[in-house]
């Protein structure tokens, strides 16, 4: 958390709320899993620690997510905020692709 945002969060204060399986990120390097955690307690000051990757970091009302925003992050956040309870989604995959093959199911 500190590397990405400048914030420090104790592991016990993190709650996994959504996972999204992404076909390819902005760098085109292939599939990855994006884990979204919720935290209600932290230390430090929010900082853009990777200005070469991010235009800005902002505290935002969940009813007004910022734009532009990475589509994968937007998809994961909106899925979590919708409260549908699934906790898992995919991004960039054709509906005909069998994702189980990627995880050996």
MDAnalysis code that builds the backbone (N, CA, C; Angstrom):
import MDAnalysis as mda
import numpy as np

u = mda.Universe.empty(315, n_residues=105, atom_resindex=np.repeat(np.arange(105), 3), trajectory=True)
u.add_TopologyAttr("name", ["N", "CA", "C"] * 105)
u.add_TopologyAttr("resid", np.arange(1, 106))
u.add_TopologyAttr("resname", ["UNK", "UNK", "UNK", "UNK", "UNK", "UNK", "UNK", "UNK", "UNK", "UNK", "UNK", "UNK", "UNK", "UNK", "UNK", "UNK", "UNK", "UNK", "UNK", "UNK", "UNK", "UNK", "UNK", "UNK", "UNK", "UNK", "UNK", "UNK", "UNK", "UNK", "UNK", "UNK", "UNK", "UNK", "UNK", "UNK", "UNK", "UNK", "UNK", "UNK", "UNK", "UNK", "UNK", "UNK", "UNK", "UNK", "UNK", "UNK", "UNK", "UNK", "UNK", "UNK", "UNK", "UNK", "UNK", "UNK", "UNK", "UNK", "UNK", "UNK", "UNK", "UNK", "UNK", "UNK", "UNK", "UNK", "UNK", "UNK", "UNK", "UNK", "UNK", "UNK", "UNK", "UNK", "UNK", "UNK", "UNK", "UNK", "UNK", "UNK", "UNK", "UNK", "UNK", "UNK", "UNK", "UNK", "UNK", "UNK", "UNK", "UNK", "UNK", "UNK", "UNK", "UNK", "UNK", "UNK", "UNK", "UNK", "UNK", "UNK", "UNK", "UNK", "UNK", "UNK", "UNK"])
u.atoms.positions = np.array([
    [0.827, -1.192, 0.000],
    [0.000, 0.000, 0.000],
    [0.874, 1.260, 0.000],
    [1.924, 1.224, 0.800],
    [2.796, 2.390, 0.900],
    [3.463, 2.698, -0.437],
    [3.917, 1.655, -1.134],
    [4.580, 1.847, -2.429],
    [3.651, 2.504, -3.443],
    [2.380, 2.157, -3.422],
    [1.416, 2.659, -4.402],
    [0.809, 4.015, -4.036],
    [0.690, 4.294, -2.727],
    [-0.097, 5.468, -2.333],
    [0.546, 6.358, -1.269],
    [1.607, 5.891, -0.665],
    [2.184, 6.641, 0.448],
    [1.501, 6.360, 1.771],
    [0.448, 5.554, 1.764],
    [-0.295, 5.228, 2.977],
    [0.206, 3.919, 3.585],
    [0.093, 3.809, 4.882],
    [0.451, 2.581, 5.589],
    [-0.810, 2.021, 6.220],
    [-1.108, 0.758, 5.913],
    [-2.289, 0.088, 6.454],
    [-1.838, -1.214, 7.083],
    [-2.235, -1.437, 8.322],
    [-1.926, -2.704, 8.982],
    [-2.686, -3.826, 8.277],
    [-2.060, -4.978, 8.088],
    [-2.735, -6.084, 7.390],
    [-4.103, -6.427, 7.961],
    [-4.247, -6.354, 9.264],
    [-5.551, -6.680, 9.874],
    [-6.629, -5.632, 9.581],
    [-6.225, -4.477, 9.051],
    [-7.183, -3.432, 8.691],
    [-7.589, -3.485, 7.220],
    [-7.086, -4.485, 6.485],
    [-7.443, -4.660, 5.080],
    [-8.490, -5.765, 4.949],
    [-9.447, -5.524, 4.063],
    [-10.488, -6.525, 3.791],
    [-10.598, -6.673, 2.283],
    [-10.343, -7.894, 1.779],
    [-10.480, -8.162, 0.357],
    [-11.953, -8.071, -0.011],
    [-12.287, -7.174, -0.959],
    [-13.693, -6.966, -1.306],
    [-14.017, -7.330, -2.748],
    [-12.992, -7.460, -3.593],
    [-13.270, -7.816, -4.986],
    [-11.978, -8.268, -5.661],
    [-12.120, -9.223, -6.564],
    [-11.018, -9.659, -7.420],
    [-11.520, -9.609, -8.850],
    [-10.701, -9.067, -9.725],
    [-11.075, -9.003, -11.139],
    [-9.969, -9.661, -11.961],
    [-10.357, -10.601, -12.827],
    [-9.417, -11.260, -13.719],
    [-9.388, -10.462, -15.017],
    [-8.214, -9.929, -15.334],
    [-8.054, -9.011, -16.462],
    [-7.291, -9.706, -17.591],
    [-7.807, -9.576, -18.797],
    [-7.153, -10.205, -19.951],
    [-5.812, -9.544, -20.259],
    [-5.761, -8.218, -20.243],
    [-4.512, -7.492, -20.501],
    [-4.618, -6.098, -19.917],
    [-3.543, -5.643, -19.301],
    [-3.501, -4.306, -18.733],
    [-3.087, -3.274, -19.759],
    [-2.908, -2.057, -19.311],
    [-2.535, -0.963, -20.196],
    [-1.190, -1.210, -20.868],
    [-0.341, -2.030, -20.224],
    [0.972, -2.315, -20.788],
    [0.956, -3.477, -21.781],
    [-0.204, -4.151, -21.945],
    [-0.345, -5.246, -22.898],
    [0.411, -6.507, -22.538],
    [0.822, -6.644, -21.282],
    [1.657, -7.785, -20.889],
    [0.859, -9.042, -20.553],
    [-0.415, -9.046, -20.763],
    [-1.174, -10.271, -20.576],
    [-2.004, -10.308, -19.306],
    [-2.607, -11.477, -19.041],
    [-3.572, -11.622, -17.953],
    [-2.977, -11.361, -16.569],
    [-3.818, -10.844, -15.692],
    [-3.435, -10.678, -14.291],
    [-4.692, -10.603, -13.436],
    [-4.513, -10.769, -12.142],
    [-5.604, -10.602, -11.187],
    [-5.407, -9.293, -10.455],
    [-6.464, -8.516, -10.339],
    [-6.450, -7.263, -9.594],
    [-7.265, -7.485, -8.329],
    [-6.626, -7.334, -7.185],
    [-7.309, -7.489, -5.911],
    [-7.637, -6.118, -5.349],
    [-8.892, -5.929, -4.950],
    [-9.347, -4.654, -4.409],
    [-9.618, -4.844, -2.918],
    [-8.961, -4.029, -2.113],
    [-9.109, -4.104, -0.666],
    [-9.790, -2.845, -0.157],
    [-10.557, -2.995, 0.892],
    [-11.140, -1.845, 1.593],
    [-10.396, -1.693, 2.921],
    [-10.161, -0.454, 3.297],
    [-9.518, -0.146, 4.572],
    [-10.236, 1.043, 5.187],
    [-10.446, 0.990, 6.464],
    [-11.088, 2.109, 7.157],
    [-10.126, 2.809, 8.116],
    [-8.899, 2.296, 8.184],
    [-7.903, 2.883, 9.070],
    [-6.545, 2.849, 8.374],
    [-5.815, 3.953, 8.430],
    [-4.503, 4.030, 7.794],
    [-3.713, 5.151, 8.427],
    [-2.432, 5.198, 8.060],
    [-1.544, 6.275, 8.498],
    [-0.864, 6.845, 7.275],
    [-0.413, 8.077, 7.386],
    [0.323, 8.716, 6.300],
    [-0.544, 9.665, 5.500],
    [0.067, 10.204, 4.472],
    [-0.609, 11.157, 3.603],
    [-0.668, 10.601, 2.185],
    [-1.841, 10.669, 1.570],
    [-2.016, 10.175, 0.209],
    [-1.080, 10.938, -0.732],
    [-0.279, 10.185, -1.499],
    [0.742, 10.760, -2.358],
    [0.771, 10.026, -3.693],
    [1.018, 10.736, -4.764],
    [1.192, 10.105, -6.066],
    [2.640, 9.620, -6.154],
    [2.853, 8.380, -5.723],
    [4.213, 7.832, -5.685],
    [4.684, 7.343, -7.048],
    [3.776, 7.253, -8.029],
    [4.144, 6.805, -9.373],
    [3.593, 7.766, -10.430],
    [4.123, 8.985, -10.474],
    [3.586, 9.973, -11.414],
    [3.766, 9.585, -12.878],
    [4.664, 8.627, -13.162],
    [4.823, 8.158, -14.540],
    [3.677, 7.227, -14.947],
    [2.909, 6.721, -13.966],
    [1.785, 5.829, -14.238],
    [0.427, 6.478, -13.973],
    [0.391, 7.452, -13.071],
    [-0.883, 8.028, -12.641],
    [-0.869, 9.542, -12.773],
    [-1.961, 10.089, -13.297],
    [-2.066, 11.541, -13.427],
    [-2.170, 12.210, -12.065],
    [-2.903, 11.554, -11.150],
    [-3.108, 12.110, -9.814],
    [-3.668, 11.031, -8.905],
    [-3.587, 11.256, -7.612],
    [-4.296, 10.439, -6.636],
    [-5.181, 11.377, -5.836],
    [-6.423, 10.977, -5.645],
    [-7.404, 11.867, -5.029],
    [-8.315, 11.099, -4.090],
    [-8.752, 11.742, -3.036],
    [-9.841, 11.219, -2.222],
    [-11.114, 11.639, -2.937],
    [-11.972, 10.672, -3.247],
    [-13.189, 10.961, -4.002],
    [-14.410, 10.374, -3.302],
    [-15.538, 11.019, -3.490],
    [-16.809, 10.464, -3.068],
    [-17.090, 9.260, -3.952],
    [-17.548, 8.162, -3.362],
    [-17.790, 6.953, -4.149],
    [-18.900, 7.139, -5.175],
    [-19.706, 8.155, -5.021],
    [-20.773, 8.422, -5.994],
    [-20.241, 9.161, -7.221],
    [-18.985, 9.607, -7.188],
    [-18.412, 10.371, -8.303],
    [-16.967, 9.939, -8.532],
    [-16.782, 8.715, -9.061],
    [-15.430, 8.232, -9.328],
    [-14.760, 9.114, -10.381],
    [-13.455, 9.304, -10.261],
    [-12.756, 10.221, -11.170],
    [-12.616, 9.661, -12.579],
    [-12.457, 10.569, -13.527],
    [-12.096, 10.206, -14.891],
    [-10.960, 11.131, -15.304],
    [-9.999, 10.673, -16.094],
    [-9.893, 9.291, -16.542],
    [-9.508, 8.376, -15.387],
    [-9.764, 7.086, -15.579],
    [-9.429, 6.065, -14.592],
    [-9.149, 4.776, -15.353],
    [-8.195, 3.990, -14.884],
    [-7.947, 2.707, -15.546],
    [-9.256, 1.934, -15.609],
    [-9.633, 1.408, -16.778],
    [-10.903, 0.689, -16.905],
    [-11.016, -0.500, -15.957],
    [-9.910, -1.185, -15.711],
    [-9.955, -2.341, -14.817],
    [-10.250, -1.916, -13.377],
    [-9.622, -0.842, -12.943],
    [-9.886, -0.337, -11.594],
    [-11.324, 0.145, -11.480],
    [-11.802, 0.829, -12.520],
    [-13.179, 1.315, -12.520],
    [-14.159, 0.144, -12.447],
    [-13.913, -0.905, -13.229],
    [-14.797, -2.068, -13.231],
    [-14.820, -2.746, -11.863],
    [-13.667, -2.922, -11.250],
    [-13.602, -3.568, -9.937],
    [-14.276, -2.717, -8.862],
    [-14.013, -1.414, -8.878],
    [-14.621, -0.531, -7.877],
    [-16.138, -0.448, -8.022],
    [-16.614, -0.319, -9.236],
    [-18.067, -0.232, -9.414],
    [-18.740, -1.546, -9.043],
    [-18.083, -2.677, -9.314],
    [-18.650, -3.969, -8.898],
    [-18.740, -4.041, -7.375],
    [-17.672, -3.636, -6.697],
    [-17.686, -3.627, -5.222],
    [-18.736, -2.659, -4.680],
    [-18.754, -1.457, -5.213],
    [-19.672, -0.432, -4.704],
    [-21.138, -0.747, -5.007],
    [-21.401, -1.562, -6.030],
    [-22.787, -1.917, -6.352],
    [-23.396, -2.831, -5.302],
    [-22.526, -3.467, -4.507],
    [-23.021, -4.327, -3.446],
    [-23.638, -5.617, -3.932],
    [-23.278, -6.039, -5.169],
    [-23.899, -7.259, -5.689],
    [-23.398, -8.517, -4.986],
    [-22.331, -8.403, -4.201],
    [-21.869, -9.507, -3.391],
    [-21.073, -10.573, -4.118],
    [-20.884, -10.430, -5.437],
    [-20.157, -11.461, -6.164],
    [-18.695, -11.528, -5.746],
    [-18.049, -10.408, -5.614],
    [-16.662, -10.385, -5.204],
    [-15.671, -10.784, -6.278],
    [-16.159, -11.163, -7.477],
    [-15.275, -11.549, -8.567],
    [-15.904, -11.117, -9.877],
    [-15.065, -10.603, -10.784],
    [-15.532, -10.272, -12.122],
    [-14.365, -10.424, -13.090],
    [-14.651, -10.258, -14.363],
    [-13.624, -10.333, -15.391],
    [-13.665, -9.048, -16.215],
    [-12.549, -8.788, -16.909],
    [-12.490, -7.609, -17.756],
    [-11.695, -7.950, -19.011],
    [-12.275, -7.667, -20.180],
    [-11.574, -7.815, -21.447],
    [-11.681, -9.183, -22.081],
    [-12.387, -10.095, -21.459],
    [-12.520, -11.449, -21.990],
    [-13.761, -11.557, -22.852],
    [-13.648, -12.296, -23.926],
    [-14.794, -12.633, -24.762],
    [-15.623, -13.653, -23.995],
    [-16.924, -13.532, -24.046],
    [-17.801, -14.435, -23.301],
    [-17.603, -15.895, -23.690],
    [-17.070, -16.168, -24.895],
    [-16.884, -17.549, -25.333],
    [-15.609, -18.181, -24.780],
    [-14.720, -17.372, -24.169],
    [-13.469, -17.909, -23.644],
    [-13.708, -18.601, -22.317],
    [-13.148, -19.790, -22.163],
    [-13.286, -20.559, -20.926],
    [-12.130, -20.187, -20.001],
    [-12.395, -19.344, -19.006],
    [-11.358, -18.854, -18.112],
    [-10.820, -19.927, -17.191],
    [-11.550, -21.022, -17.035],
    [-11.081, -22.091, -16.141],
    [-9.767, -22.685, -16.630],
    [-9.530, -22.653, -17.926],
    [-8.293, -23.212, -18.479],
    [-7.068, -22.459, -17.955],
    [-7.220, -21.198, -17.620],
    [-6.085, -20.404, -17.145],
    [-5.681, -20.750, -15.726],
    [-6.613, -21.291, -14.961],
    [-6.323, -21.619, -13.559],
    [-6.272, -23.117, -13.331],
    [-6.311, -23.897, -14.387],
    [-6.188, -25.337, -14.270],
    [-7.412, -26.025, -13.698],
    [-8.586, -25.421, -13.859],
    [-9.811, -26.017, -13.300],
    [-10.329, -27.119, -14.195],
])
